[in-house]
Amino acid sequence: MQIATLIIDDEPLARQRLENLVTDIPEINLLASCKTGKDAIKKIEALEPDLVFLDIQMKDMTGFNVLEQIDAKKTPLVIFVTAYDEYALKAFDYYAFDYLLKPFKDERFFQSAQKAIDVLKHDNHSLFEKKIEGLLQLMQEPKNEIKAIYKNKLPIKTGNKIYFIVTDEIKYVTASGYYAEIHTNEKKHLLRESLTNLMNGLNHSDFIRIHRSTIINLKHIAELISSNYGEVDVKMVDGELFRISKGYKKEFIQKIGI
């Protein structure tokens, strides 16, 4: 039996490594590799794979977004590939079939793949389908372990490493060309990411966009300064000053209740 498989990871080196590992398993037939969530959805629906290695954090969407949006006749068996820390993965122990925590060893990959092959050979992954449904439902809840970690730690990719910034430490984020500058008390992080995508990964109770090029953390506001012309500036605790643009002013005023 050949296991039709897809690899979904936006990191070229990580994707290539998965491809190399998969080719060493005779039972697996690699149909395609995807570098975006959007492409992954199309290929899952068109190719209907038996098994998917799915990166959780991608540039255009999360792996959870992919699972929520696919409209396929059958649900593939999913092995999550993730850089989440151990605490965030506690819920995965119950809801996920299996996951590979980056950086993982080859032996760990082969164990996970063999586990999936055994399940698929016996046509017994209905339990996993129920687990996926439970995981997606969990992600929709306003207070749960995975979502809390996802909103409280922002993953930053640097070379072949991914580290996490505690979002409470982020003072503001500004656009700089194709990059976002993430400012914390200690340093500035440069990330090739849109502010729109970053907002999707931040806790909206703490963060708000006040300009097409600025996101601020409400916890780091020192004061608001109004002019005679109805313009409002935000002064942050470090003294940095930002203008609230007209398009975002109403939402900002409603959010802080003034």
TAWO-V169435 format. One record per helix or strand of 3 or more residues. SS is the DSSP state (~ for helix, > for strand). FROM is the first residue (numbers start at 1). TO is the last residue. Records with the same first field share a line. If there is no record, write none. Layout:
SS->FROM-TO ; FROM-TO
//
This chain:
>->3-8 ; 28-34 ; 51-55 ; 77-82 ; 98-101 ; 153-158 ; 161-166 ; 170-176 ; 179-184 ; 188-191 ; 207-211 ; 214-217 ; 221-226 ; 232-236 ; 241-244
~->12-22 ; 37-47 ; 63-69 ; 88-90 ; 92-95 ; 106-121 ; 126-140 ; 145-152 ; 167-169 ; 195-200 ; 218-220 ; 246-256
//
